[in-house]
Amino acid sequence: MKVRCLVRAVASMAWMCVPALHAAGQVHELPTMKGLWVSREGRDYSLRQAVLHPAGTVAGKGMPVTLIDVLDGTGEWDRPRAVRLPPVDGAVSASARERLHWFYGDVVGWMPVPAGWRLQYVAIGADGNTGYIFVAPAGAASGWLSYGVIPACRGCLLSAVDGLFPGAYEQEVANGYVHGAGPLPLKPVPDMQAHPDDCTALLRYRTGRLTVRAAVLSSEPLAKSEGDLSEADVYVALPARQGGLAEAIVEGFRHRFAACHAPDGWPG
């Protein structure tokens, strides 16, 4: 039997879990439509419209963007300052950009989202663990997208990547977080799982009528890190015919959160 903080919705939501006993045969549930959470606009978050100048400042003519203010886990409002926004990431292809709208939120930063989609859920924990979920206009059954970052909580991070990264379970055991039966199996079972390096897990799986493409990234190799360690993830659920757009979102995210190249962790 294991003592484990199990992630039931989005991998990056681990700060909201509490340690619990889970019998043998428990699984790591990957995000699906049934597990998506809901926040209330005006109570948990608010949206501000802005225009981003090509040089990265908000003024004059430029690209429309949406800024997300969040009531965080400390009871304070995180409000991105428009005049200090970084330039929009240029890693997304020009053809994909025409089909996207850009949101900006603290911790994750710029988030490209299919045009017309809405924010459904956001949370920033007291320790910086952060997640944003967007859904299609017709609802999550037609498409959803989640972004998340765990900036420093090592136990949260290892729980979130158990079964995704080789060595994650062993690190949990070494740190005293779990005891017992080995890495959790994944559900749904991916039809593709790849590890192009020690800090990247790429996934593809189906849920309902949607295909999910995902990247889960570690700032440093799990086995080698002795200091701060950060995790970032993106899950894009779209119909199979929109696979190119999903891949563009995933690749842009990988460009911004360069795996294995942040020995001090990503800032949160």
N, C-alpha and C positions, 0 to 999 in steps of 0.2 A: 504494500500500500504506500502511496506517495502523499506528501504534503505539498500542495501545488496551488498557485494562483492561476486559475484556468481562464483563458480569454474566450468569451462566448460571442462577441460581436466583431469588433475590429481589433487586430493585433495590437495596435497602439493604445488601446484602452486599459492596459494592464493595471494602471494605478487605481482603478475603481474596483479591482478584485480584492477579496480577502482570502488569506490562506484557509484551505479546507481540505478535508480528507476525501480522496477520490479512489474508488475501488479500481482494481486491475481491469483493464479493458476500456478505460476512459480514453477519449480522443482529443486532439487539438482541432477544434472546429474552425475551419477557415471562414472568412466572411461570406455570407449569403444574404439574399433579400430578407429572409425571415429574421435575421439577427440584427438588422439595422435599427438604430435608436433614433429618437426624435427630440429636438430641442424646440423651445418656444421663442419665436422672434419677439423682441421687446422685453422679454424677461431674461433669457439666457444669452442673447446676442442681438446686435442691430447691424444694419447694412448702411454703408455710405457710398454714394456714387462719386466718381472722380474721373478726371481725364489725365492720362499719363503722357507727358511730353516725350518724344523719342529719346531725349537725353536722360530720361529717368526722373524728371521732376513733374509735379502735378500743376499745370498751368497752361493756359492758352489752348491751341489746337493740338490734338493728339489722339491717343487710343483710349476709349472708355474702359474703365476698370471698376471693380467693386471692392471696397475695404470692409473688413469684418471686425467689429468690436465685440469682445467676448467678456462676459462676467466670469472670472477665473476661480480656481479653487480656493483662493485666499479671500474671496469676496470683493476683489477690486476689478475694475474694468481695464482690460488690455485694449488700448486704442492705437492702432498704427498711425504714425505721424506722416501725413501725405508728403510733406516737403522732404522727408528723409528716406523715401522708398528707394530701394535699389532698382537698377534697370531690369526690365522684364527679361527673363532667361531667353537667349537666342537659340537654344538647342532644338526647339521644336521646329519642324520643317515649315516652310512658307505655305505649302498647300494645306497643312493641318491647321495652321494659325487662323486661316479664314473661317474655320468651323468651330473656333473656340472663343470663350470669354475668359478674362483673367480676373481672379479673385486674389486678394492679399490678406493673409492672417498671420498673427505673431507665431513664432516658432517654426512653422512650416514655410512661411514666405509666400512667394508667388505660386498660384495653383491654376493651371489651365483646366477649364471645364467646358464640355460641349455647350455651345450657345443655346440659351433658353432654359438650361437646367437651373434648379433652385437648391439652396443650402437647406438641408434637413436636420443636421446635427453638428454641434461643435462643443468641445470641452477642452479646457486647459487646466490641468491639475495643479495642486500647490507645488509639486516638484517639477513642473514643466511638461509632464507627459501630455501630449496634445493629439487630437483627432478631429478631422472635418469629414463630413459625409454629404455628398450631393446626389440628387436623383433627377431623373428625366421628368419632363412636364406631365406625362401620363402616369407617373409613379415608378417605383423601384422595379416593378416587373418589366419595364421597358428599358431600364438602364440605371446604373448607380456607380459612384466613384468615391473612394475613400483615400484620404491622405493622413499619415500619422508620423509622429516623431516621439521617441523616448530619449530625452537628451542626457540623462545621467543615472537613472535608477537601474543599477545592475541586475537586481533581482527581478524587476519588472521586465527588463529586456530579455533576460534568459528565459523567463516563462513564455514570453511572446514568440520566441524563435525556436522553442523546443519542437523537434521534429522537422524543422525547416533547415537548420544548419548542422552539419556534422560537428560533434563536439559540444553542442549547447547543453545537452543533458549531462554530460560528464562535468561541465563547469558548474551546473546547478548542484550536483552531488558534492563537488570539491568545496563549494561555498556553503554547504549545509542547507540548501533550500529544499531539496527533495531527497528521498531515500527510497530505493526500490527498483521497480521493474524495467526501467529503460525508457528511451524516448517515446513520446506519444505518437501514435499513428495519426495521419491527417484525414480529415473528413470535410468536404468531399475529397475523394482520392484524386490527385492531379493526374491528368493525362500527359503532362510534361512537367518535370522538375529538374532544373539544371543549376550547377554551381560553377560559373565561369571563373571564379576566384574564391579565396577563403572568406570573403566578406559579402558575397552576393548570392541570393537565392532567387531564381526566376521560376514562376509557376504559371500553369494554364490549367483551368478546370471548368466544368460546366455546372451551372445552377439554373434550374428552370430552362427557359429558352435563351439564356445568355451565356456567353463565354467570358470567363474572368481571366484577365492577364495581369500578373502582379510582379513586383520587384520588392524584395525585402533586403535591406542593406545594413551592414555594420560598419561603423567608422574605423574599426581595427579588427584584425583576426581575434576571435573569441579566446583562443588558447594562449595567445601571446600578450593580450592586453593586461596591464597591471594598474592602469590609471582609469580615467573616465572612459566610458564606452557608450556610444550612442547608436540608436537604431532608427531607421526611417523606412517607411513602406508606402506603397501605392497599390491599390487594387482597382482595376477598371473592368466593369461588367457591361458589355455591349453585345448586340446581336453579332453573329459571326461575320456578317457582311461588312461590319464596321471595324474589322480587326486592324486595319491600317491605322485608324485614328487611335485605337487603344494602344497600339505599339508606339505611336509617336508620343503619347502622354507618358508612357512608361520610360521610354528612352530619355525624354527630357528630364524626368525626375532623377534618373540615374546620373545624368550629367551634373545636376545641381548638388546631389548628395554623393560625392565621389567616394565609393567604397574603398576601404583600406587606407585612406589618405588623411585621416583626422585623428592623430594620436591623442589629442586632448578632448575628443568628442566634438560633436556639432553643438554650436551654442543654442541654448534654449531660453 
